Structures are given as structure tokens and as C-alpha cells.
Amino acid sequence: MASKAASNATSTQLMSMADGLIIHQSLYAAAKLGVADLLASGSRTTAELAEQLRVKESSLYRTLRLLASQGVFEETAPRTFAQTGLSGFLCTGVPGSIRAIIIFRGSEFFFAPYGEILHSIETGQPAREKMYGMNAFEYLREHPEMARVFDDAMTNASMLTGPAVAAAYDFGAWGSVMDVGGGNGILLAEILRAHPKLRGVLADLPHVLERARERGYLGGELEARSTMQPCDFFQGIPTGCRAYAMKSVIHDWDDERAHEILVNCRRAVPKDGVLLLVELGLAEDNLPSAGKVIDVAMMVLTGGKERTIQEYRDLLAGAGFRLNQVYSTSAETNVIEAMPR
């Protein structure tokens, strides 16, 4: 007997999902051009926008008309567009902005590998490596402009999730925390602000720390409570803290490479310390979740994966940790607390 969901299904629903490709790249174009920023002060005609952006007016109109049909902009008069609540998140520097994420996701580095998704399904290897002949992080080292686009996107993402993570767990109880692979320092800054007596260390590759210094998220009153230490987590992790946090690091790697990272964590974490993995959760069978979407993204882009709690438990046990507790946040992520065994 067919399920209720199947009996109510139509081909139009499936086509709407497939149309997401076109909407995705239209969002990218609007974000890259900065259309939302130009509409922040009021409605504009596509002729005005096209002249300022130096693009073809008819093509811009057709793109904005599509996005308006999805509620992203509003056509308030013929060929005249205004902001909506959704397009406000495409503006630069506003709370909740995802402009940098959309620009990154529309870039060739992120978007093109999905054309080779069958390679990943057939071989288990990331399609991006097939395209570029190197892994993602090697590519970013050799292409600093794309590395900045990536950094901007990760900064946007951390700004969205950082406050929820900082509020979901009592980081302050440990006295000191090292954010391993912490990028620009957004998450560490949120944690330090939420826990005023905590001392923090940002640990990442030297060129990443250089960009973190430029961004200055750990400046001001946080400067006295934070330091930076160079770190390649495949080679070793600095000692000196009681808590070690890693956000969206383990999901970038397959089980073998993830094991190497966790073994290095175990060497650094003291017996009275803790390892805190901040990773997306996976919803129950047949229920949608961001984790399931990003899981396929990791399959195609890095060879990594999202994991169930049991998979994390097993992975941690193999590296000398005991999964103690899982703390859910309001941002679909979990803080996985692991103690040395």
C-alpha cells in the first residue's frame, strides 16, 4: 500500500525542488552584485540599478522578478523593486546577514563540484578533489582570494551560531578554552563575551591567524583575555588549556583523518579537561534537517560527513575519549562533551 505522502505527491513538487538550482544561482547573482544594499534606502527601478551596476537592465529585471516571486524582493511598481524581510539578510554587515555565505555558495569552488556528484557516490571520494587535483584546504592556501571568500562565509556562519553555542554550554567552568581550527575567532569571541572570567586561545594555521588579527574580533576588551597560537591539528595541538573546542572541524574529514585529529586532541587535553565538539545534528529518519543537507555537501566537497551521536561516541572512544553529554543549541548544532578516559 502506498504511503500517505506518496499518494499526495505530484511531479510539480519534485520539479519545484529541482528549480532550486536556478533560485540558488539567482540569489548568488543578487548577493554578488549587492542589490540588497542598493535597495536599503528605498525602492529603485531596474534601469537605475542596472546603470549603477553596469549590467543589462532586462536581464537584471528578469532575475529580480524571479526572486520577488519567492518573496526575496518586492516589485512595487512596473520594473521597480524594494526590500523585503528576506532580502534584508542579503545586506552587508547587518545582524543575521548571510550575504557572504550566498556569495561563497555560488562560487565555482563550492558550486561546480556538484556537477560531479556521481563521482562521489560511485567512489566515495570528494568530487572537488577530482576537479582540482587537491583537497579543499590545499586549494585555499594556493588561492588567497577564494580563501577570503571562504573566510567571510565562515564568519557569517559563526555569527549566526556563535551566540547559541556560547549560551548552551558552561564554558566558564573550565577557566580556559582553546578554539582549535577557530578561523577568524568569531566563536571564541562570543564564548569569551558570554563568560567574562574565561581565558581563551585561538589556534589555527599561521596564515589563518594573520587574517584573524586583521579582522580584530578578539580585540578591545577581549585582547587581555585571549592569545593566538599557531597549530596544524594533524601535526599536534598546543597544551595549556583545560577545555578544547572544535567547531565544524571533524565533519570536514573521513573517519581515518578525524581519528588522527582526535588522537592529537587527546594528547593535548589534560586528565581533568574536556573536549567540546560543535557539530550539526542529524534529524530522525525521513525528517528534514540542515545536517542531512550539509552531510551530502561534505561528501562532495571534502570527503567528510555529518555523524550520528553513536558514530561520534565510537569515533571518540577510539581516540581515548568518553562521550559524556550532548547539549543542543537553538541553531541546530550540538555541543558534544567528551572526557579523557
C-alpha positions in Angstrom: 0.0 0.0 0.0 1.3 3.5 -0.9 2.1 5.8 1.9 0.0 8.9 2.5 3.0 11.1 1.5 3.3 9.1 -1.8 -0.4 9.3 -2.6 -0.4 13.0 -2.2 2.7 13.5 -4.3 2.8 15.4 -7.6 5.5 15.8 -10.2 5.2 19.5 -9.7 6.6 19.2 -6.2 9.6 17.4 -7.5 10.1 20.0 -10.2 10.0 22.7 -7.6 12.8 21.1 -5.8 14.9 20.9 -9.0 14.2 24.5 -9.7 16.1 25.3 -6.5 19.2 25.3 -8.7 18.0 28.3 -10.6 16.8 30.1 -7.5 20.2 29.4 -5.8 22.2 31.0 -8.5 19.8 33.9 -8.8 20.4 34.6 -5.1 24.1 34.4 -5.7 23.9 37.0 -8.5 21.9 39.4 -6.4 24.2 38.9 -3.4 27.4 39.3 -5.5 26.0 42.4 -7.2 25.0 43.9 -3.9 21.4 44.6 -5.0 20.0 44.5 -1.4 22.5 47.1 -0.3 21.4 49.4 -3.1 17.7 49.0 -2.1 18.4 49.6 1.6 17.5 53.3 1.3 14.3 52.7 -0.7 12.8 51.2 -3.9 14.7 51.6 -7.2 13.9 50.9 -10.8 15.9 48.2 -12.6 17.1 50.9 -15.0 18.7 52.8 -12.1 20.1 49.6 -10.6 21.5 48.4 -14.0 23.2 51.7 -14.7 24.9 51.7 -11.3 25.8 48.0 -11.5 26.8 48.2 -15.2 24.7 45.2 -16.2 21.9 44.6 -18.8 18.6 46.0 -17.5 16.4 43.4 -19.0 18.5 40.5 -17.5 18.6 42.1 -14.1 14.8 42.6 -14.2 14.1 39.0 -15.0 16.3 37.8 -12.2 14.8 40.2 -9.6 11.3 39.2 -10.9 12.0 35.6 -10.2 13.4 36.4 -6.7 10.3 38.6 -6.0 8.1 35.6 -6.8 9.9 33.8 -3.9 9.4 36.7 -1.5 13.1 37.8 -1.6 12.3 41.3 -3.2 9.0 43.0 -4.0 8.1 44.6 -7.3 6.2 47.6 -6.0 5.6 49.2 -9.5 6.5 48.1 -13.0 10.2 47.3 -13.1 10.7 48.8 -9.6 11.8 46.8 -6.7 12.0 47.2 -2.9 13.4 45.3 0.1 11.5 42.6 2.0 12.3 41.0 5.3 14.2 38.2 3.4 16.3 40.4 1.2 17.4 42.3 4.3 19.6 39.3 5.1 21.4 39.9 1.8 22.7 43.3 3.0 26.2 43.7 4.2 27.0 43.9 7.9 23.5 43.7 9.3 22.6 41.3 12.1 21.8 37.9 10.6 23.3 38.7 7.2 24.1 35.7 5.1 25.3 37.6 2.1 28.9 36.2 2.4 27.5 32.6 2.6 25.4 33.0 -0.5 28.4 34.5 -2.4 30.6 31.6 -1.3 27.9 29.0 -2.2 27.5 30.5 -5.7 31.3 30.4 -6.4 32.8 27.8 -8.6 34.8 26.4 -5.7 31.6 25.5 -3.9 29.0 25.1 -6.6 30.8 23.4 -9.5 31.7 20.1 -7.8 28.0 19.2 -7.6 28.1 18.6 -11.3 30.3 15.6 -10.4 28.2 14.2 -7.6 28.1 10.8 -9.2 31.9 10.6 -8.8 31.4 10.9 -5.1 28.6 8.4 -5.0 30.5 5.9 -7.2 33.9 6.2 -5.5 33.3 7.7 -2.1 35.9 10.4 -3.0 35.2 14.2 -3.0 34.2 15.5 -6.4 36.1 18.7 -5.7 39.4 16.8 -5.5 38.7 15.3 -8.9 38.2 18.8 -10.3 41.2 20.5 -8.7 43.6 17.6 -8.0 44.0 18.6 -4.4 41.9 18.9 -1.2 39.9 21.9 -0.3 42.3 23.4 2.2 45.3 23.0 -0.1 43.4 24.8 -2.8 42.6 27.7 -0.4 46.2 28.0 0.5 47.1 28.5 -3.2 44.2 30.8 -3.9 44.1 33.6 -1.3 41.2 35.5 -3.0 38.9 32.4 -2.7 40.3 31.9 0.9 38.9 35.3 1.8 35.5 34.5 0.3 35.6 31.3 2.3 36.6 33.1 5.5 33.8 35.7 5.0 31.3 32.9 4.6 32.6 31.0 7.7 32.5 34.3 9.7 28.8 34.8 8.6 28.0 31.3 9.8 29.8 31.7 13.1 28.0 35.0 13.7 24.7 33.1 13.3 25.6 30.1 15.5 28.1 31.6 17.9 25.7 33.2 20.4 23.6 30.0 20.6 26.7 27.8 21.2 28.1 30.2 23.8 24.8 30.2 25.7 24.2 26.4 25.5 27.3 25.3 27.5 29.1 26.5 30.6 32.5 27.1 29.1 33.4 29.3 32.0 33.5 26.3 34.3 36.9 25.3 32.8 38.8 28.5 33.3 40.5 28.3 29.9 39.4 27.2 26.4 41.3 26.7 23.2 39.4 27.0 20.0 41.2 24.7 17.6 40.8 25.5 14.0 38.9 28.5 15.1 39.4 30.6 12.0 38.8 34.3 12.5 38.0 33.9 16.2 34.2 34.7 16.0 33.1 31.7 18.1 35.9 32.3 20.7 34.9 35.9 20.9 31.3 35.0 21.6 32.3 32.5 24.2 34.6 34.9 26.0 31.9 37.6 26.0 29.4 35.2 27.5 31.8 34.0 30.2 33.7 37.1 31.5 36.2 35.2 33.7 37.3 32.8 30.9 40.7 32.9 29.2 40.8 31.9 25.5 43.4 30.8 22.9 42.7 30.8 19.2 44.7 28.0 17.5 45.0 27.7 13.7 47.4 27.8 10.8 49.7 30.8 10.8 48.2 32.4 7.7 44.7 32.0 9.2 45.8 33.7 12.4 47.2 36.5 10.4 43.8 37.1 8.9 42.3 36.8 12.4 44.5 39.6 13.6 43.4 41.8 10.6 39.7 41.1 11.4 40.1 42.0 15.1 37.2 40.1 16.5 39.4 39.3 19.6 40.4 42.9 20.0 39.2 45.5 22.5 38.3 44.2 26.0 38.9 40.6 24.8 42.5 41.2 23.9 43.6 40.9 27.5 41.9 37.5 27.9 42.9 35.9 24.6 46.0 34.8 22.7 46.8 33.2 19.4 48.9 30.1 18.8 49.9 28.5 15.5 48.5 25.0 15.1 48.2 22.3 12.5 45.9 19.8 14.1 47.3 17.0 12.0 50.7 17.6 13.4 49.9 18.5 17.0 47.8 20.7 19.3 49.2 23.1 21.8 48.8 22.3 25.5 48.0 24.8 28.3 44.1 24.9 28.5 41.6 22.7 30.3 38.9 22.9 27.6 39.4 22.4 23.9 36.7 23.3 21.4 36.4 22.4 17.7 33.6 23.8 15.7 32.8 22.2 12.3 36.2 20.6 12.1 35.6 16.9 12.4 32.8 16.9 9.8 35.3 18.0 7.2 37.2 14.7 7.3 36.6 11.0 6.9 36.9 8.7 9.9 40.6 8.0 9.4 41.6 11.6 9.3 39.1 12.5 12.0 40.8 9.9 14.2 44.2 11.5 13.7 42.8 14.9 14.8 41.1 13.4 17.9 44.3 11.5 18.9 46.2 14.8 18.8 43.4 16.3 20.9 43.8 13.6 23.4 47.5 14.3 23.7 46.7 17.9 24.5 43.6 17.7 26.7 44.6 17.2 30.4 43.1 14.4 32.5 40.9 17.0 34.3 40.0 18.7 31.0 37.4 18.3 28.3 37.0 18.2 24.5 34.0 20.0 23.1 32.9 19.2 19.5 30.4 21.7 18.0 28.7 19.9 15.1 25.4 19.7 13.3 22.8 17.2 14.5 21.0 14.7 12.2 17.2 14.5 12.5 15.3 11.3 12.8 14.7 9.2 9.6 12.6 10.9 7.0 12.7 14.3 8.8 14.5 17.2 7.1 17.5 18.8 8.8 20.4 21.1 7.9 22.7 18.2 9.0 21.5 15.9 6.2 22.0 18.7 3.6 25.5 19.5 4.8 26.3 15.8 5.0 25.9 15.5 1.2 27.9 18.7 0.8 30.7 17.2 2.8 30.6 14.1 0.7 31.0 16.1 -2.5 33.3 18.9 -1.3 35.7 17.5 1.3 35.1 13.7 1.8 33.9 14.4 5.3 30.5 13.7 6.8 28.0 14.5 9.5 27.6 11.8 12.1 25.1 10.5 14.5 25.7 10.7 18.2 26.6 7.0 18.3 29.1 7.5 15.5 30.7 10.3 17.5 30.7 8.1 20.6 32.6 5.4 18.7 35.0 7.8 17.0 35.8 9.5 20.3 36.3 6.1 22.1 38.8 5.1 19.5 40.9 8.2 20.3 40.7 7.8 24.1 37.7 9.9 25.0 34.4 9.1 26.6 31.3 10.9 25.3 29.8 12.4 28.4 26.9 14.5 27.4 25.3 16.3 24.4 24.0 19.8 24.7 21.6 21.0 22.0 21.6 24.6 20.9 19.0 26.8 19.2 21.0 26.7 16.0 20.6 23.0 15.0 24.1 22.3 16.4 25.2 20.2 19.3 27.9 20.7 21.8 29.3 17.2 22.3 31.2 17.0 25.7 33.9 14.3 25.8 36.1 13.5 28.7 39.5 11.8 28.7 39.3 8.1 29.5 
